[in-house]
Amino acid sequence: MQQFGVLSLGSRLKRLSDHLYAEVQSVYQAQSLVISSTYFPILRLLQTKQGLSVMDIAEQLGLSHPAVSKQVSKMLKERLLEKVADPADQRRSIIVLSDLSHAQMTQVEPVLEAIGTELNYFLGQLEGDFLTQLSDLESSLLTQPYAERVLLRLTPDELSITALASDSDAQSFKALNMQWLERFFAEQIYAQDIDMLERPQAFIAQGAVIKCARFKNRVVGCYLIKPNLGDSVELCKLAVAEEFAGLGIGKALVEDAIKEASKLGASKLTLETHTSLRPAIELYQQYGFKEVDCKVFSVPRADLKMVRSLPAQEVLL
């Protein structure tokens, strides 16, 4: 619909709205909430106003009286709302939250916080005029796993990092790294990259460690540690699924890699990167990696080497 510009604005906004309602409902269901995402405006209003008439609700939300009346009727049937006499005028009825809704609104608070954080993440990336921003928002929100991202924000402990264990893991390891290479260095993919990505088991047999980060049975990140000269090991092929960026997966992988390298008895963990990858470099610096002089790199696209010392059996706090 983008080709129609402002003429399709209403349809495009409705599509975004419908998509967000559906994704938020998925999050609610995963968190065992029985309320509907479409009920939120009325529930939040009554949570703050204690009790209102249907007409008052419509006016304060800026919605039509018939639309609100229909929604309230559904919520009364589902025992989310109750109709009681107005204390100020016994001839008048007002709508209040039921005990069930009070409990649900308390339970939903951390979910709403995660949803808001996630929306701000997407909105923070927008630039340009309104239609440009709308197009960018459509291309991100409508194509990325919004509900899963929110759930990862809510339950980061459900992210697990385990050793590569199956052909499916190997395919994910290759796919994630190819996605990264094609995004940043499409013209600099070398035979040694392909060899490592297509034969991970062969490198494991030579002493390498490959681990995958999983969330909801989906591989969302990975890394490889391979033996280097002397008592050092090298961290490479660290990648995070682009659609799960900004959720701390990279940090979790680096922390795990440091622990894994220490378990191997290495005294140093090295890596090669490129000076254009500032977010990655800043992440490595957070975990104690320091830049060192290097004249020869394993691949021509690298121009920066970083090293971190590893006390034996180091434990991260």
C-alpha positions in Angstrom: 0.0 0.0 0.0 3.0 2.3 0.3 2.8 3.1 -3.4 -0.5 5.1 -2.8 1.2 7.5 -0.3 -1.2 9.5 1.9 -4.2 8.1 0.0 -3.8 4.8 1.9 -2.9 6.4 5.2 -6.0 5.1 7.0 -5.6 1.6 5.8 -1.9 1.5 6.7 -2.5 2.8 10.2 -5.3 0.2 10.7 -3.0 -2.5 9.5 -0.4 -1.5 12.0 -3.1 -1.3 14.7 -4.5 -4.7 14.0 -1.0 -6.2 13.9 0.0 -4.7 17.3 -3.3 -5.8 18.9 -2.7 -9.4 17.7 1.0 -9.4 18.8 0.1 -7.9 22.2 -2.7 -10.5 22.6 0.0 -13.3 22.0 2.0 -11.8 24.8 -1.0 -11.7 27.1 -1.8 -15.3 26.4 1.8 -16.4 27.0 1.7 -14.6 30.4 -1.6 -16.3 31.3 -3.6 -13.1 31.1 -7.3 -13.4 30.3 -7.9 -9.8 29.3 -8.0 -8.8 25.7 -5.6 -6.3 24.3 -8.5 -4.4 22.8 -9.9 -3.9 26.4 -6.9 -2.0 27.6 -8.1 1.6 27.1 -11.3 1.0 29.1 -9.5 -1.0 31.8 -6.8 1.6 32.3 -9.3 4.5 32.4 -11.5 2.7 35.0 -8.3 1.8 37.0 -7.6 5.5 37.4 -11.2 6.9 37.5 -12.7 4.2 39.8 -16.1 4.4 38.2 -17.7 6.0 35.1 -20.8 5.9 33.0 -20.7 4.5 29.5 -21.1 8.1 28.2 -18.3 9.3 30.4 -16.0 6.5 29.1 -16.8 7.4 25.5 -16.1 11.1 26.1 -12.8 10.6 27.9 -11.5 8.1 25.4 -12.7 10.1 22.4 -14.7 7.1 21.1 -18.3 6.8 19.9 -21.0 5.9 22.5 -22.2 2.8 20.5 -18.6 1.4 20.2 -17.9 1.8 23.9 -21.4 0.4 24.8 -20.7 -2.7 22.7 -17.3 -3.2 24.3 -18.6 -2.7 27.8 -21.4 -5.2 27.2 -18.8 -7.8 26.2 -16.6 -7.0 29.3 -19.6 -7.3 31.6 -20.4 -10.8 30.2 -16.8 -11.8 30.8 -17.0 -10.5 34.4 -14.2 -8.0 33.8 -16.5 -5.1 34.6 -19.4 -4.6 37.0 -22.4 -2.2 36.9 -23.2 -0.6 40.2 -25.3 2.3 41.4 -23.5 5.7 41.4 -22.9 6.7 45.0 -23.6 10.3 44.1 -26.9 9.5 42.3 -28.6 6.2 43.0 -30.8 6.5 39.9 -27.6 6.4 37.7 -25.4 3.4 37.0 -21.7 3.5 36.6 -19.1 0.9 35.4 -16.3 -0.3 37.7 -13.6 -2.9 37.5 -14.4 -6.3 38.9 -12.0 -8.1 41.3 -10.8 -10.2 38.4 -9.8 -7.0 36.4 -8.1 -5.5 39.4 -6.0 -8.6 39.7 -5.3 -8.7 36.0 -4.3 -5.1 35.8 -1.8 -5.7 38.6 -0.4 -8.7 36.8 -0.2 -6.9 33.5 2.0 -4.0 34.7 5.4 -5.6 33.9 4.0 -6.7 30.6 2.9 -3.2 29.7 6.4 -1.9 30.7 8.1 -4.4 28.3 5.6 -3.5 25.5 6.4 0.2 26.0 10.1 -0.4 26.0 9.8 -2.5 22.8 7.8 0.2 21.0 10.2 2.9 22.0 13.0 0.7 20.6 11.4 0.7 17.2 10.3 4.3 17.3 13.8 5.4 18.3 15.2 4.2 15.0 12.9 6.4 12.8 14.0 9.4 10.9 12.7 11.6 8.1 9.2 12.9 7.4 6.0 11.3 8.6 5.4 9.0 5.6 9.1 7.9 5.6 8.8 7.1 9.3 5.5 5.2 8.7 7.1 3.1 5.9 10.1 2.3 8.1 7.8 1.4 11.0 5.8 -0.9 8.8 8.9 -2.6 7.4 10.1 -3.3 11.0 7.0 -4.0 13.0 5.1 -6.0 10.4 8.1 -8.3 9.6 9.8 -8.8 13.0 8.8 -11.1 15.8 7.3 -8.4 18.0 5.6 -10.7 20.5 8.7 -12.9 21.0 10.8 -9.8 21.5 8.5 -8.5 24.2 8.5 -12.0 25.9 12.3 -12.0 25.8 12.3 -8.7 27.6 9.9 -10.1 30.2 11.7 -13.4 30.7 15.4 -13.0 29.9 16.2 -16.0 32.0 14.6 -18.2 29.3 17.4 -17.4 27.0 19.7 -20.5 27.1 23.2 -20.9 25.6 24.2 -24.5 24.8 26.6 -26.3 22.7 25.8 -26.9 19.0 24.1 -30.3 19.0 22.3 -31.0 15.8 22.1 -30.4 12.0 19.5 -27.8 12.7 21.8 -26.0 15.0 24.5 -26.1 12.4 22.2 -24.7 9.8 21.2 -21.8 12.2 24.9 -21.2 12.9 25.6 -20.8 9.2 22.4 -18.7 8.5 23.1 -16.2 11.3 26.7 -15.7 10.3 25.8 -15.4 6.6 23.1 -12.8 7.5 25.7 -10.8 9.4 28.3 -11.1 6.6 25.9 -10.1 3.9 24.7 -7.1 6.0 28.1 -5.7 6.8 30.7 -7.2 4.4 28.8 -8.5 1.4 31.8 -8.1 -0.9 34.3 -9.6 1.6 33.1 -13.2 2.2 36.0 -15.6 1.8 36.5 -19.3 1.3 37.6 -19.8 4.9 34.3 -18.2 6.1 32.3 -20.7 4.0 34.5 -23.6 5.1 33.9 -22.8 8.8 30.2 -22.3 8.4 29.6 -25.4 6.3 31.8 -27.7 8.4 31.3 -26.7 12.0 31.6 -30.3 13.3 35.1 -30.6 11.7 36.2 -27.5 13.7 34.7 -28.9 16.9 36.7 -32.1 16.3 39.8 -29.9 16.2 39.1 -28.4 19.6 36.7 -25.6 18.8 33.6 -24.8 20.8 30.4 -23.6 19.1 27.4 -22.5 21.2 24.0 -21.3 20.3 21.6 -19.0 22.1 18.0 -20.2 22.1 14.7 -18.6 23.0 11.4 -20.3 22.5 13.2 -23.1 20.6 14.6 -20.6 18.1 18.3 -20.1 17.7 18.8 -16.3 18.0 22.6 -16.1 18.4 25.8 -18.0 18.3 29.6 -17.9 18.6 32.7 -20.0 18.0 35.9 -20.3 20.1 38.9 -21.9 18.4 42.4 -22.8 19.7 45.0 -20.2 18.8 48.7 -20.1 19.1 50.1 -20.7 22.6 47.6 -20.7 25.5 45.1 -18.3 23.8 41.8 -18.9 22.1 40.0 -16.8 19.6 36.4 -15.7 19.6 34.8 -15.5 16.2 31.6 -16.0 14.3 29.6 -14.2 17.0 26.3 -13.3 15.5 22.8 -12.3 16.7 19.7 -12.6 14.6 19.0 -9.2 13.2 15.3 -9.4 14.2 16.4 -9.9 17.9 18.9 -7.1 18.1 18.8 -4.7 21.0 17.7 -7.4 23.6 21.0 -8.1 25.3 21.7 -11.4 23.4 25.2 -10.2 22.3 26.1 -9.4 25.9 24.9 -12.9 27.0 27.0 -14.5 24.3 30.2 -12.6 25.2 29.8 -13.4 28.9 29.3 -17.1 28.0 32.3 -17.0 25.7 34.6 -15.6 28.4 33.5 -18.3 30.8 33.9 -21.0 28.2 37.4 -19.8 27.3 38.4 -19.7 30.9 37.2 -23.3 31.3 39.5 -24.3 28.5 42.4 -23.1 30.5 43.3 -20.3 28.1 45.1 -17.2 29.5 43.9 -14.9 26.7 40.8 -14.5 24.6 41.4 -12.7 21.3 39.1 -11.5 18.5 39.3 -9.6 15.2 36.8 -7.0 14.2 36.6 -3.8 12.1 36.7 -0.2 13.3 33.4 0.5 11.5 31.6 -1.8 13.9 31.5 0.7 16.8 28.6 -1.0 18.8 30.4 -4.3 18.7 33.7 -2.7 19.8 32.0 -0.9 22.7 30.4 -4.2 23.8 33.8 -5.9 23.8 35.3 -3.0 25.7 32.6 -3.3 28.4 33.9 -6.9 29.0 37.5 -5.9 29.3 38.8 -6.4 25.7 41.6 -4.0 24.8 42.9 -3.0 21.4 46.4 -4.3 20.5 48.7 -3.7 17.6 48.4 -6.2 14.8 49.8 -6.2 11.3 48.4 -9.5 10.0 44.8 -10.5 10.2 43.1 -13.8 9.4 40.8 -12.1 6.8 41.3 -8.9 4.9 38.1 -7.3 6.2 39.5 -7.2 9.7 41.5 -4.1 10.8 41.4 -4.3 14.6 42.5 -7.0 17.1 41.3 -7.1 20.7 42.5 -9.2 23.6 41.2 -10.0 27.1 43.2 -11.6 29.8 41.6 -14.7 31.4 42.5 -15.7 35.0 42.1 -19.5 35.3 38.5 -20.6 36.0 37.3 -16.9 36.1 33.8 -16.5 37.3 31.8 -13.5 36.1 29.7 -11.8 38.8 
